[in-house]
Structure formats: structure tokens, C-alpha cells
């Protein structure tokens, strides 16, 4: 039986359109969903904020969660960042925790080998290697400076990471007793951190700058740097750092035959330090500030 000619033409045209739409056109791309990785990144930032406030228990809590999230989606870049942040946490703790830091460094090297930019990842690892070496009282300072110089160029596209190299280089010079060199590199790091508005880094680096100025006998310069540390730690609302700043300010004021005005200011600094510690529910540290003032009487 003959097919109706019009029906045949319509059916052929429809079939052609179906074939063209299914085979000739590009398939729609699946939306990229990275909710887990984003959440892990947030956890790492929370951990860093906790570290700045010296709340190590909370920092490790956030890092544990970040590690699980990063592992669940096989994100080696995030796993590496978790490890490097955890090393900073261990090195910042009062007990040192050097053995834990060394173990995490080995873990970090493994993740780094699977990242998209292995050279860059290894450069970031070099920062932790030098920090661990300083904590171990490694006195081969020339070797440590060489490690930093060799790796800094690999992160030159990132101002923050480049400034971290400058700051750590200053730490090495401070440990070596080369205070003028240390001050120069802290200043270089501060210039970047100021431009990029990294408040917590500003507080830390002005605090370190105050230390090297004090060690070199520059009492007034040390106090000036410490006032800047106080300013930025206040802006960051970092209570523990602020209390520590005032504690150190009291010590600086009582150096080198303090004047009557210095003693009055020192008393206020120690008592204000204690008030901040008490307000932050840290009574033992508050007592330490008050005991320090009593020791000068």
C-alpha cells in the first residue's frame, strides 16, 4: 500500500530534526558543584582565625573537619593546606609539639606530589621546613636563608605568600642575631600586608618588629612598633593577642631605668592586660600579668 506523499515528507523531516538535535548539537555541560571544597576552605579559614587567637583546641577541631571534607572529594590542594596550617598550629603551641609537626610535614609532602602545581606546592612546604628547623634550634642559618631564596620565586604571583617568605627570612635573621637585617625584612613583609589589609599578619609582624628593636636596644622604636601591633590586634578583635601586647608593653616600659611616667604607664599596661585576659575567661594569664607588675615593685 502506498504511503501518502505528504505524510512521508513530514515524517522524514521530523526524523531528520530528531537526529540532528540528538547527534549534531553539543550536550549541555553539567554544572560544577564544589560545595564540599568550599566548606573545607571555610573550615581552614576558621582554623587560622582560631590560631591567631591562640585557641588551639578549636583550631584542630576545624582542621579535622577540613581534612575529612577535602579527603572526601580527593582535593589534594586543600589537603596540603590543611597540613601546612596544622604544622603552624603545632609550632605555635607552648609544648612545641615538634614531633607532631614533623609527622604532618611528611604527610604534606605526599599530598604535594599529587597537586596540579607540584613546584609551587613544594615551595609552600619549604616555609614549614624552615619553621620546623628554627623550632629545632637549627643554627645553619645560611642554609635556611638559601632555602627561602630558592623557593620564593615560585610563588611570586601571590603577594601574600611572597610576604610570608620575607617575614620568615626576618625570623631567621632574628634567630641569628642580625637585628638590622631582620627589621628590614619585617618592614618589607609589613608593606605588603598593609597594602593587602591582612590585619592578623600586621599584628604579628609589628609584634616581631617590636621584639627585634628591643633586642637591638631601641626601646622607643620597640614601643612604637608595639603600639601598631595593638592597633591591628584591636581591629582584628584578637583578645589574647591584645592582652599579650599590653603585657610586653609593660616589660618594655620597665627597661633601661624607667622614668616615673614609664612606671605609671607600665602599671596600666600590666593591669589592662589582666583585665583583657579576665574578660576573655583566662584568669591564669591575668594573674601572670599582675604578678609581673608586682615583681617590679
C-alpha positions as a printed NumPy array, in Angstrom:
array([[ 0.   ,  0.   ,  0.   ],
       [ 1.3  ,  3.401, -0.924],
       [ 2.102,  5.911,  1.825],
       [ 0.573,  9.283,  1.485],
       [ 3.263, 11.551, -0.038],
       [ 2.668, 14.469,  2.336],
       [ 2.756, 12.226,  5.376],
       [ 6.001, 10.685,  4.153],
       [ 7.699, 14.073,  3.689],
       [ 6.562, 15.229,  7.158],
       [ 7.8  , 12.04 ,  8.813],
       [11.191, 12.27 ,  7.064],
       [11.623, 15.906,  8.078],
       [10.733, 15.141, 11.7  ],
       [13.206, 12.243, 11.813],
       [15.974, 14.461, 10.422],
       [15.354, 17.102, 13.101],
       [15.467, 14.459, 15.853],
       [18.727, 13.046, 14.55 ],
       [20.299, 16.473, 14.229],
       [19.258, 17.529, 17.702],
       [20.489, 14.321, 19.315],
       [23.756, 13.805, 17.436],
       [24.859, 17.052, 15.913],
       [24.409, 19.555, 18.776],
       [26.644, 19.836, 21.883],
       [25.308, 18.223, 25.051],
       [24.597, 20.537, 27.925],
       [27.501, 20.764, 30.392],
       [26.903, 19.533, 33.899],
       [27.028, 22.33 , 36.439],
       [30.236, 22.271, 38.504],
       [29.347, 21.808, 42.156],
       [32.106, 22.301, 44.728],
       [30.137, 22.814, 47.918],
       [32.31 , 20.412, 49.931],
       [35.581, 22.038, 48.839],
       [34.192, 25.489, 49.622],
       [33.124, 24.332, 53.075],
       [36.569, 22.827, 53.669],
       [38.152, 26.137, 52.714],
       [35.91 , 27.92 , 55.201],
       [36.956, 25.471, 57.913],
       [40.62 , 26.232, 57.185],
       [39.976, 29.972, 57.492],
       [38.193, 29.367, 60.798],
       [41.187, 27.345, 61.965],
       [43.557, 30.186, 61.067],
       [41.38 , 32.656, 62.978],
       [41.477, 30.328, 65.984],
       [45.25 , 30.108, 65.715],
       [45.515, 33.891, 65.71 ],
       [43.587, 33.853, 68.983],
       [45.769, 31.005, 70.332],
       [42.715, 28.748, 70.624],
       [44.496, 25.576, 69.557],
       [41.75 , 23.154, 70.534],
       [39.279, 24.913, 68.281],
       [41.88 , 25.234, 65.504],
       [42.466, 21.467, 65.451],
       [38.707, 20.879, 65.528],
       [38.262, 22.953, 62.37 ],
       [41.288, 21.329, 60.719],
       [39.976, 17.829, 61.46 ],
       [36.712, 18.728, 59.738],
       [38.505, 20.383, 56.829],
       [40.676, 17.286, 56.333],
       [37.648, 14.976, 56.213],
       [35.88 , 17.211, 53.697],
       [38.953, 17.597, 51.491],
       [39.649, 13.86 , 51.569],
       [36.048, 13.02 , 50.719],
       [36.37 , 14.89 , 47.404],
       [40.026, 13.965, 46.806],
       [41.214, 17.592, 46.801],
       [44.98 , 17.401, 47.27 ],
       [45.459, 21.163, 47.241],
       [43.149, 21.526, 50.228],
       [44.693, 18.521, 51.981],
       [48.095, 20.18 , 51.615],
       [46.753, 23.456, 53.033],
       [45.263, 21.606, 55.999],
       [48.643, 20.009, 56.723],
       [50.59 , 23.267, 56.493],
       [48.081, 25.034, 58.757],
       [48.277, 22.16 , 61.244],
       [52.077, 22.459, 61.312],
       [51.706, 26.144, 62.201],
       [49.34 , 25.144, 64.987],
       [51.749, 22.598, 66.455],
       [54.678, 25.014, 66.301],
       [52.642, 27.758, 67.983],
       [51.65 , 25.625, 70.945],
       [53.567, 26.101, 74.166],
       [54.671, 22.479, 74.373],
       [56.328, 22.776, 70.967],
       [54.795, 19.577, 69.551],
       [57.779, 19.23 , 67.226],
       [57.318, 15.521, 66.645],
       [53.735, 16.044, 65.503],
       [54.857, 18.866, 63.198],
       [57.493, 16.612, 61.609],
       [54.968, 13.841, 61.022],
       [52.488, 16.213, 59.387],
       [55.281, 17.567, 57.178],
       [55.777, 14.066, 55.732],
       [52.035, 13.852, 55.08 ],
       [52.118, 17.267, 53.38 ],
       [54.894, 16.145, 51.03 ],
       [52.765, 13.211, 49.902],
       [49.769, 15.402, 49.076],
       [52.018, 17.962, 47.361],
       [53.229, 15.324, 44.898],
       [49.643, 14.914, 43.645],
       [48.734, 18.584, 43.311],
       [48.386, 20.315, 39.949],
       [51.432, 22.535, 40.547],
       [53.973, 20.397, 42.395],
       [56.728, 23.024, 42.222],
       [54.543, 25.649, 43.862],
       [53.329, 23.191, 46.483],
       [56.899, 22.251, 47.389],
       [57.757, 25.938, 47.711],
       [54.986, 26.346, 50.285],
       [56.265, 23.265, 52.094],
       [59.7  , 24.893, 52.319],
       [58.182, 27.539, 54.615],
       [57.144, 24.844, 57.073],
       [60.532, 23.141, 56.763],
       [62.314, 26.334, 57.798],
       [59.857, 26.996, 60.626],
       [60.446, 23.497, 61.986],
       [64.214, 23.965, 61.647],
       [64.032, 27.185, 63.692],
       [61.963, 25.428, 66.34 ],
       [64.623, 22.722, 66.452],
       [67.239, 25.447, 67.096],
       [68.961, 24.701, 63.804],
       [71.867, 27.153, 63.565],
       [72.744, 26.578, 59.902],
       [71.209, 29.951, 59.115],
       [72.867, 30.31 , 55.718],
       [71.212, 27.083, 54.58 ],
       [67.8  , 28.234, 55.808],
       [68.13 , 31.58 , 54.013],
       [69.164, 29.7  , 50.868],
       [66.044, 27.512, 51.026],
       [63.838, 30.59 , 51.248],
       [65.646, 32.404, 48.43 ],
       [65.382, 29.375, 46.133],
       [61.642, 28.962, 46.667],
       [60.27 , 32.485, 46.887],
       [60.243, 32.997, 43.109],
       [57.901, 30.001, 42.741],
       [55.11 , 31.927, 44.486],
       [55.926, 35.36 , 43.058],
       [52.403, 35.656, 41.618],
       [50.927, 35.63 , 45.132],
       [51.689, 38.737, 47.209],
       [50.559, 37.138, 50.465],
       [52.767, 34.06 , 50.1  ],
       [55.72 , 36.183, 48.937],
       [55.371, 38.314, 52.069],
       [55.38 , 35.144, 54.166],
       [58.831, 34.381, 52.766],
       [60.009, 37.884, 53.732],
       [58.633, 37.525, 57.258],
       [60.188, 34.091, 57.766],
       [63.51 , 35.335, 56.438],
       [63.317, 38.03 , 59.122],
       [62.702, 35.295, 61.706],
       [65.904, 33.557, 60.6  ],
       [67.933, 36.776, 60.861],
       [66.413, 37.458, 64.295],
       [67.469, 33.992, 65.486],
       [70.93 , 34.689, 64.085],
       [71.161, 37.982, 65.981],
       [71.231, 40.086, 62.811],
       [68.587, 42.521, 64.018],
       [69.053, 45.203, 61.358],
       [68.512, 42.621, 58.602],
       [65.536, 41.191, 60.479],
       [63.937, 44.63 , 60.771],
       [64.438, 45.258, 57.066],
       [62.592, 42.07 , 56.086],
       [59.796, 42.578, 58.608],
       [59.295, 46.027, 57.095],
       [59.139, 44.508, 53.612],
       [56.511, 41.999, 54.752],
       [54.537, 44.711, 56.534],
       [54.422, 46.825, 53.383],
       [52.626, 44.002, 51.552],
       [50.358, 43.025, 54.439],
       [49.348, 46.68 , 54.868],
       [48.58 , 47.086, 51.172],
       [46.564, 43.858, 51.113],
       [44.896, 44.559, 54.512],
       [45.851, 41.336, 56.292],
       [45.091, 42.515, 59.833],
       [46.214, 39.401, 61.708],
       [49.523, 39.329, 59.832],
       [50.043, 43.016, 60.581],
       [49.575, 42.437, 64.293],
       [52.014, 39.511, 64.339],
       [54.696, 41.211, 62.281],
       [54.579, 44.503, 64.194],
       [54.906, 42.426, 67.368],
       [58.004, 40.729, 65.922],
       [59.383, 44.061, 64.747],
       [58.987, 45.331, 68.3  ],
       [60.992, 42.341, 69.531],
       [63.977, 42.911, 67.233],
       [64.044, 46.627, 68.032],
       [64.05 , 45.815, 71.729],
       [66.831, 43.253, 71.262],
       [68.896, 45.841, 69.408],
       [68.435, 48.364, 72.243],
       [65.886, 50.588, 70.507],
       [63.329, 50.93 , 73.331],
       [61.336, 53.796, 71.797],
       [61.22 , 52.115, 68.408],
       [60.065, 48.886, 70.051],
       [57.244, 50.703, 71.807],
       [56.2  , 52.395, 68.563],
       [56.002, 49.034, 66.765],
       [54.088, 47.534, 69.669],
       [51.515, 50.329, 69.514],
       [50.925, 49.357, 65.878],
       [50.537, 45.712, 66.91 ],
       [47.946, 46.797, 69.48 ],
       [46.092, 48.824, 66.853],
       [45.809, 45.953, 64.381],
       [45.092, 43.292, 67.003],
       [42.299, 45.551, 68.265],
       [40.954, 45.924, 64.722],
       [41.1  , 42.127, 64.403],
       [39.38 , 41.804, 67.814],
       [42.101, 39.364, 68.831],
       [41.685, 39.456, 72.604],
       [44.513, 37.119, 73.528],
       [46.985, 38.91 , 71.276],
       [45.922, 42.265, 72.711],
       [46.446, 41.082, 76.281],
       [49.885, 39.776, 75.302],
       [50.712, 43.078, 73.597],
       [49.963, 45.04 , 76.771],
       [51.956, 42.552, 78.85 ],
       [55.001, 43.069, 76.631],
       [54.421, 46.824, 76.619],
       [54.705, 46.79 , 80.404],
       [58.001, 44.903, 80.194],
       [59.381, 47.315, 77.593],
       [58.408, 50.348, 79.648],
       [60.267, 48.982, 82.672],
       [63.519, 48.507, 80.752],
       [66.59 , 50.779, 80.98 ],
       [65.994, 52.852, 84.123],
       [62.317, 53.69 , 83.574],
       [61.098, 57.194, 84.365],
       [58.188, 57.912, 86.69 ],
       [55.944, 58.275, 83.647],
       [57.172, 54.918, 82.303],
       [56.295, 53.221, 85.589],
       [52.798, 54.703, 85.611],
       [52.24 , 53.59 , 82.019],
       [53.683, 50.126, 82.79 ],
       [51.326, 49.639, 85.73 ],
       [48.386, 50.485, 83.491],
       [49.664, 48.127, 80.753],
       [50.016, 45.137, 83.095],
       [46.647, 45.74 , 84.764],
       [44.952, 46.332, 81.411],
       [46.485, 43.097, 80.16 ],
       [44.991, 41.318, 83.18 ],
       [41.586, 42.916, 82.571],
       [41.545, 41.7  , 78.961],
       [42.59 , 38.191, 79.994],
       [39.859, 38.094, 82.662],
       [37.269, 39.353, 80.186],
       [38.39 , 36.543, 77.868],
       [37.974, 33.96 , 80.65 ],
       [41.725, 33.408, 81.044],
       [42.251, 34.036, 84.769],
       [45.607, 32.225, 84.997],
       [47.137, 34.505, 82.375],
       [45.552, 37.518, 84.06 ],
       [47.262, 36.534, 87.294],
       [50.554, 36.226, 85.432],
       [50.24 , 39.845, 84.229],
       [49.523, 41.107, 87.736],
       [52.371, 39.033, 89.229],
       [54.752, 40.503, 86.662],
       [53.863, 44.021, 87.749],
       [54.31 , 43.071, 91.408],
       [57.811, 41.782, 90.601],
       [58.873, 45.313, 89.613],
       [57.797, 46.919, 92.891]])
